[in-house]
Amino acid sequence: MSNNREKVMRPVGVALLIGVVAGVVGSLVLANGWAPPPVQAAKTTLRTEVRPGELDDYYGFFSGGHSGEVRVLGLPSMRVFKRIPVFNIDSGSGWGITNESRAMLGDTYVGDTHHVHGSYTDGTYNGKYLWVNDKANNRVARIRVDLLEVDTILPIPHTQGSHGIFPQRAPHTEWVILNSEFRAPLKNDGRGDPVDASTYTGVHTIIDAEKMEIIAQVMVPTNLDLAATDYSGRYSFATSYNSEGGATISEMLAKDRDYLVVFDWDRIKEALASGKFNVVDGIKMLDGGLDSGLTLYIPVPKNPHGVNVSPDGKYAIASGKVSPTASVISIEKLADAFDGKIEPKDTIVAEPEIGLGPLHTTYDGRGNAYTSLFIDSQVVKWNIQKAIDIYGNTKPGDTAVVDRLDVHYQIGHTMASMAETKEADGNFLVALNKISKDRFLNVGPIKPENDQLVDISNEKMVLVKDEPAYIEPHDCIIVRRDIIEPIVKHRPRMDEHPLAVTESGIERDGKKVTVRVTASAPVYGLQRVEVNEGDEVTFIVTNNDEIPDLAHGFAISNYNINFAVGPFQTKSVTFTADKPGMHWIYCTNFCHALHLEMRMRLIVKAKA
Amino acid sequence: MTEPTRSFDSSAVQRRESQGASTLGVATARGRGCFAALALVCLVGLAPAPSQADDAAQVAAGKKVYDTYCVVCHGVNGDGKGLMGVIHRAQQSGIVVYTYPRDFTAGMYKFRTTPTGSLPTDADLMRTITNGIPRSAMPSHKDLSVEEREAVIAYIKTFSKRWTEQEVMAPIAIGAVPDYVGSSESIARGKQLYDDAGCVECHGASGQGDGPSSPELKDNWGDKILPFDFTSGGLKGGTSPTDIYRTFATGLDGTPMPSYEGVLEPQQGWDIVSYCLELMAGAQVAQR
């Protein structure tokens, strides 16, 4: 470890030195108007520091891995603004506690989010929705950007390991596709022979982005890992590392080449229109097998993981994690391959050697690709056109590699600013490192990940900062502030919730008691509620405060209930009053100088 | 624990005390409020002779209720200068606007069924006390007995001489909601009236309380006040068609919201109701 650390400290030191020089140069300009030649040829104006009170230039939407959440960060500060509970339970916001969230979650509180992607218009973000997958319990959640809260959770049957997810990029997002990484029995009911892996299937699910319904599922013989869509609205992509159909790790690594699977949406739409599907459990199932015509199986080296499409829409780049190469697939050639005019392998236009353990590729919009190297713990910058030019004709010394940056350590995903849009701007890159080891003060056996910010605005990559991250961001997107900021509201419309309370009161229907309560700093709309032991009690709480950032909490002592309501929001909770006695209900979210006095009494009268 | 003074604004309380009655005069001089003119109309008679013993007992009981539930906002003297100070804050164009508790000493009430300038009926007071007021810290008091609420009504009347000098007028009659309320024709007529009758001046073309006059509006106490934003949930005077009709028929005394009783024909009133409902629903559609 110490050797590694010594080695990687050097470039950081150089970067600091450059920073100091640039600072001195800047002050010279201000002092006497004389501008010395720039230290570096490329632009040097990128802001990498955000001072107290200043706002960031980018929103970062990060998955939260098996924490089950999504996080909102600011870049370049890397400050975490918000943790959006999605598939998990969250005592603070009440996600998983309120009736509204439980209607979406049910009793399933374990989630594993990997990829957050936004809705598109014409190849760039339109700021309407985000989607995120749950690999553990096979669900897709949609987040409204205007509130940055989940509005729908859709269970995905017939799948396991729901992993790669990507929205349609053009003309606008109508479909969202989802890959099942683990092949599994289609009818997974424990009947037949569930041990026989040859009966398992992979599934490419097509979701209606607006209605959040499943349009169809395409069954394939292989597993499907990461996902991408093209910039024309015709293709989706999936890497497949288990073309062997193996059930053990040895079996999965048998072949030297696996697949990049391409799905032709024109042909899928045709098959749907002409009824070429079976209906299973109410879902249209299409055959996407090797000879189906709906799919193309491009052989790529070995056990590929990531697939990312370049911002110019020309190339899909997949990386074989057990091969030191990336495969550059020409999207333009796909139509000929689907028509049988060329072989699937002929769509590969470059396979540069870039380093050990290549995973994911991102872009600067200037023709360069940046690929994460898990084993090398590096980000490698390489030129796509150069790789194509030397493909099959590489002379000694020829390389597409432009630069390498050590990262700390064992990088998984990497993502550059706006890189999954046609507006990739080549300013920042985030290296999402799986291991932080010695980069932070020791916090015990489970340590934070290390998300590192890299300035890629120049020829050489420069490491800007380390940011510890709780379990466990896999991927992120980095979106310009001007796209998101105007969309996000301080409050919803109060009547978006059909039960919004503007008049407090108590209603009893047999043993069911409904209590409607306004919350308005620093009082609830009732001071006292009396119910009987055994009653089924529903509290509906609306925050009637309207200025920004005046949220209230609602905790019922001894009843395992708490939630927070923002301005004009309504949340409700139903429980059985099974603990007799007097229980204070109090505001948990600091709201007012008299916040501590903001409480009411729940009286549960004992049975006889 | 950030900004501990942002809600409990003691400086605002002091500011109001220093402004006091003089700003009340300024506001009435603007001519927007209907208090000054119509107060004269309502000086119609003296209150009936009280049955002293019963009333004294009820007032005493009411004081107990008041001191338990009301005093923190409305104050020992009923002048709205309790410890709470501010009971609601809204924001427009980056400026925060405060709402203060009702000052019972003026004997002037927003939420009435009676003509502008006149006192509310006991039923009006009972309705406000029972239901509370949306978007303010005035809670519901359904958790109090009817007797307690009646007693506190008797007590708050002791804060203003108007209750002994003036008679409560009969409520403005409001007929059944006509079938055409909510129809596209009625909405179209209502929109025209919304412009012609001057609603748009304060409430704005989008109904978000941002009309050209909105930055200058003040209430009779000289405090800045925002027109209702139709996208902000419940109307304080109630959200049913009848509630909306009543609100602009009676006006909201002490605020720039005038009474349109006698100004508009009933059908015109219902057409405006149609358009108000459309503003609330239309904004909801646009939002999604």
Contacts between the chains, C-beta under 8 A, distances in Angstrom:
chain1	res1	chain2	res2	distance
A	492	B	287	7.7
A	493	B	231	5.6
A	493	B	232	7.9
A	493	B	233	7.4
A	493	B	283	6.6
A	493	B	284	5.6
A	493	B	287	5.4
A	494	B	232	6.5
A	494	B	233	3.0
A	494	B	234	7.1
A	495	B	233	6.2
A	495	B	280	7.2
A	495	B	284	6.2
A	496	B	284	7.0
A	496	B	287	7.2
A	500	B	233	6.4
A	500	B	234	7.7
A	502	B	134	3.6
A	502	B	135	7.7
A	502	B	233	6.0
A	502	B	234	2.9
A	502	B	239	7.2
A	503	B	131	4.6
A	503	B	132	6.4
A	503	B	134	7.1
A	503	B	140	6.5
A	503	B	234	7.3
A	504	B	131	7.6
A	504	B	132	5.7
A	504	B	139	6.4
A	504	B	140	3.5
A	504	B	142	6.8
A	505	B	131	7.7
A	505	B	140	6.1
A	505	B	142	5.2
A	506	B	142	6.4
A	506	B	143	7.7
A	518	B	132	6.6
A	518	B	134	6.9
A	518	B	139	7.0
A	518	B	140	7.4
A	520	B	87	7.7
A	520	B	88	6.8
A	520	B	135	7.1
A	520	B	136	6.1
A	520	B	137	4.7
A	520	B	138	7.9
A	520	B	139	7.4
A	521	B	7	5.5
A	521	B	137	6.5
A	522	B	7	7.0
A	522	B	84	7.8
A	522	B	137	6.9
A	523	B	137	5.0
A	523	B	139	5.0
A	524	B	139	6.6
A	525	B	132	5.3
A	525	B	139	4.5
A	525	B	140	4.6
A	526	B	139	6.5
A	526	B	140	5.6
A	526	B	142	6.8
A	526	B	143	5.2
A	527	B	69	7.2
A	527	B	139	7.0
A	527	B	143	5.5
A	528	B	143	4.5
A	529	B	143	7.0
A	542	B	233	7.9
A	544	B	134	5.7
A	544	B	135	4.9
A	544	B	136	7.3
A	544	B	233	7.2
A	544	B	234	8.0
A	545	B	88	7.2
A	545	B	89	7.5
A	545	B	135	7.7
A	546	B	88	7.8
A	546	B	89	7.8
A	546	B	90	5.3
A	546	B	91	7.5
A	546	B	135	6.1
A	546	B	232	5.9
A	547	B	89	4.7
A	547	B	90	6.2
A	547	B	91	4.7
A	547	B	96	6.4
A	548	B	91	6.7
A	550	B	7	8.0
A	550	B	89	7.6
A	568	B	232	7.2
A	568	B	233	6.1
A	590	B	1	6.2
A	590	B	2	7.7
A	591	B	7	7.3
A	592	B	7	4.0
A	592	B	8	6.5
A	593	B	4	5.4
A	593	B	5	6.7
A	593	B	7	5.6
A	593	B	8	3.2
A	594	B	7	7.6
A	594	B	8	6.2
A	594	B	84	7.4
